């Protein structure tokens, strides 16, 4: 066994075994990378056709990035501007939305994104590399494990890996009227750029990649999953894999309480947020924007269970309540 560290906290392991030189290629996992923006009215008009078409291809991996151009006010862009913009620039499509890249190839903005034959060529692809992704939660972290196995001869001798955290579904009404945000890119495991990946040398060899990341309380943790993308030097996707969502796949709750003991009720006519729950001494609450910015803190108790929110703009917010059992998180809408 040969160990090779390629980055802080990252481990690739080459597992060398003796296998027959004969192999069989496997299907390439098709990936469509989608660049959109919650302030983009053109996106609101074109995305429904795209999504209706995509529903016919459940085997396709879909990732949504929110670049800061042409609309920097998009909260999903603001959450992680650097990495959203980096992936958009990676394909040279920064500056306009919506855009698509299928298997690493940017699709012209003028194309019909609802075209049912759009994925036909990509779906016929074969590769000599099989790939799996597994995501587990341990305490306050998520741990990713990707395995790439060489199953047939190949001339490919250089690959890069892009591994990311994605949130499956977010109920958020954008400025453009779209109410459901799907497969939202949150963060890369190893930074804005893909990392060099050790290509398995022989049929039967595997490369194992592991990486950890701290959980952001902003995420709806049971909606989180991971995607790994292997690309050739010309940016074409050689193989990809998606993990299961974290639902039912946890190994600990860390500091985040799974008990939803508190309920919140915004009171529109007086700009207050009413909190109901089992209080104890020394508790306090924090209100965060969905982009991860702390907006307000307040001590709370059974006698002091109203928080003034009249200064907050209408929209969705995160409420964090620190209790003796851990951190309880819920969302509310400022009406």
N, C-alpha and C positions, 0 to 999 in steps of 0.2 A: 504494500500500500504506500502510495506517495502522497504526502500532504503538501499543499501549496497555498499560502496566504496571499490574496491579491488585494485586499483592502482591510481596513480596520473592522473587525467584527465579521469578516467574510471568510468562509472556508470552502475551498474546492478540493475534492478528494478524487483522485484518479484510481479507480478500482480495476486492477488488471487481472484478467482471467484468460485461460486458454480455451478458445472456442473454434469451431469449424470456420473456414474462410467463406463458406456459403451463407448468404443471408437473404432477406426479403424486405423491400422497402415498405414503408407505412404511409398512410395519408398525411398530408400536411394539414395542420390545424389552421383554418382561415381566420384572419384577424382584420376587422375593419376599425380603423381609428378615426374618430369623428370629432371635428373641431367646430364648436358652436359657442353661443353666448346668450345669457338670459336677457340681454338688452337688445338683441338682434331681431328686428321684425321680420327680416327675410328668413331667418332661421325658423321662426314660428310658422311661417307659411310653407316652408320646404321640409321641415323635420317630420311632420305627420306622415307624408308619403314615404319618406325614408323608413320610418319605424314600422309602418304597415307592411312594407316590403320585407324588412328584416325579420318580422315575425314568422315568415315562411322558411327561415333558415336558422332554426334553434341551435344548430351545431356551430354557428359562427360566433367567435368571441368579439365583443363590442366594447370599446373604451371611449369615453367622452372627455375631451379636454376643453377648457375654457380659457383661451388666450386673451390677453389684455387689449388686443387690437382687433376690431375697431372700437370696442367698448370697454374701457378700463374699470367701470363701476360694477361689473358683474361680480357678485359676492364669491362665486366659486373660483373665479380668476384671482381675486384678492386673497383668498385663502392660501394659495400657493402659486403666486404669479411667476416666480422664477422657473419652476419646473413645468408649469403649463406652457409658458412661452418657449422654453427650451425644446420641448417635443414638437411644437408647431414649427419652430425654426429648423429643426432637424429635417423636416420634409420640405422646407422652403415654401410654406403656405401661410406664413404670418401676414396679417394685415386685412384679411377678409374672412367672413364666416357666412354660411357653413361651408366646410370643406371635408373631404374624405381622403383617406389613404387605405387602399386594400392590399394586403400582403406587402406593405412597405412602398407601394407605388401610389403617389398622389393622383387623384381623379380630377379632371378639369372641373372648374366651378360651373361650367355651362352644361355639364352632363345631367341627365335625368337620374336623380338619386332614388327614384321609385322604380327604376327599370328592373323587372324580374330576372333579366339575364345578366345583370351586373356582376354577379359572383360566379358565373358559369366556369370561366377559365380557371379561377383560383381554386375552385372545388375539385379540380382534376389533379392537383399537384401531389407529387410523391416526394418523400425524403428518406434518407438513410438514418435519421435520428428520431428515436421515440423519446417523449418528454412527459414528465408528470410534475405536478405542483401540489404541495400539501401545506396548509396553514393551520397552526394551532395557537391557542391563547394560553399564556402562562403568567399568572399574576397580572401586572400592568403592561405586559409586552405581548406582541404577536411574533411567532417564530415561523419563518418560511423555509421550506426544504424543496429544492428542485433537483430532479434526477434526469439526466440526459444520457441515453444509451445508444451506442452505434449498433445498428441492426443490419447494415449492408455496406458494401464498399462505397466510397464517396471521394470525389475530388475536392470537397470542401475541407479546407485546412485552417480557416480563420472565421471565428464567430464572435459576436458580442451579445451580451445579455442585458435586457432591460426588464427589471422586476418591479412591480408596482402594487400599491394598495388601491382598491376600487370599492366604492360604496354602491350597492346594487340599485336601491331606489330611495329617492329623497322627495318627500312631498313639500315642494316649495314653488310658489307662484312667482315666476320671473317678471321683470318689467315688460317683457314682450307677451305676457299672457300664458305662457306654457306653465302648466301646473305640476307636471311630473318630470323629475330629472332622473335619468336612468344611467347606470354604469358609470358613475362619476369618478374620474381620476382624483385621487387624494394626495398620494405621495409616492415617490420612488424609494426603494430600499437602499440604493447606493448613489443617490445624487442625480443631478439633472441629465447626465450623459450616460449612455450604455457603457458597461464595463467589459473588458476583454475576458473571453470565456475559453477555458482549456478544452479544445476539441478532443473527444475520445479518439485514440489512434487506431484501434483494431476493432473488428466486429466482436461484440460482446462486452467491450469496455464501457464504463459509465463514468461520468463526471457528476459529482454531487455538490450542489451549492447551498449553503445555509446562511441565513441572515435574520437579524431581529430588529424590531422597531417598537418604540413606545407607543402605546395606545393613546390617541387623542380623544378626550372625552366628548369632543364635538361630534365624532362619528356615532352613528347608530350601530353599535358593535355587531349585532346579529345580522346586519346587512353587508358586512365587510367580507371581501374575498381578495385573493391575490392572482395576478397574471404575470407570467414570465414569457418574454419574447426573445427568440434567438434570431439574429440578423447577420447576413453576410456583409462584407465591406461595402458593397454597393447599396446597402440599406434594405435589400429584399429579405422578407421574412422566411427563414428556413424551417422553423418550427415554433410552436407556442403551446402553452398549457394554462389552464385555469384551475384554481383550487375550488373546493366547496366553500360555501359561506360558513362563517364561524358558528352558526346555530347548531347546538348539540355537539360542538367540537371544542369544548373548553377544558382546560386542566386546572383552573383556579380563577377566583374572582378578584384577587389582588385588593386594591383599595376602592374598587368600584362596586358598590352594592347592587345586587340584582333584585333587592326588595324594593318595590315601588310603593312606599308607605305614604308619600306625600302627593297631594293633588293641588293643582293651581288653577285659579279662575280669574282671568283678567276682567276687570269691571270697567267697561267703556266710559260710563258717564262721569266717573271721578278720577280716571287715570291711575287706578290702583291695581295691584296684583295681590289677590287673596291666596294665602297658603294654608292648607289644611293638612294636619298630620301629627304624629306623636313627637312633641317637642321635648328637649332637655336643655339643661343649662349650657351656655357657651356656643350655641349654634349660630351659624351665619350663612347667608345665601349670596350667590354671585350671579349676575346676569351677564351673559356673553352674546356677542353677535355670532351669526353662523359662520363668519370668516375667522373666528377665534380671537376676537378682541374683547377684553374685559371692559364692561361698560359701567357696572355698578356693584357695590357690595353693601350688605345691610345685616345687622344683627336681627335675629328672629326668635320669637318665643310664642307661647300660647297667648300672651297678652299683647304681643307686638307682631302680628302675622300679616300685616299689610305693607307692601313695598310700593313706593311712589314710582310710577313708570310714565308719568305724563310727558316727560321730555323725550321719550323714545319715539322714533318714527314708526309708523304702521309697518308690520311685517313679522317675521318669525325670529324667535330668540331661544337661547339655551339657558335654563336655570339649573345651577349646581347648588346642592345643599349638603354641607358637611355635617355628618351625624357621627354618633359613637360607633356605628356599624360600618362606616366608610363614606364614600361619596355617592350621593344619589343625584341622578341627572334626569331632567325632563325638558320637554320643549313646550313653548306657548306662543300664541299669536297675539301681538299687540293690535287690537282692533281700532 
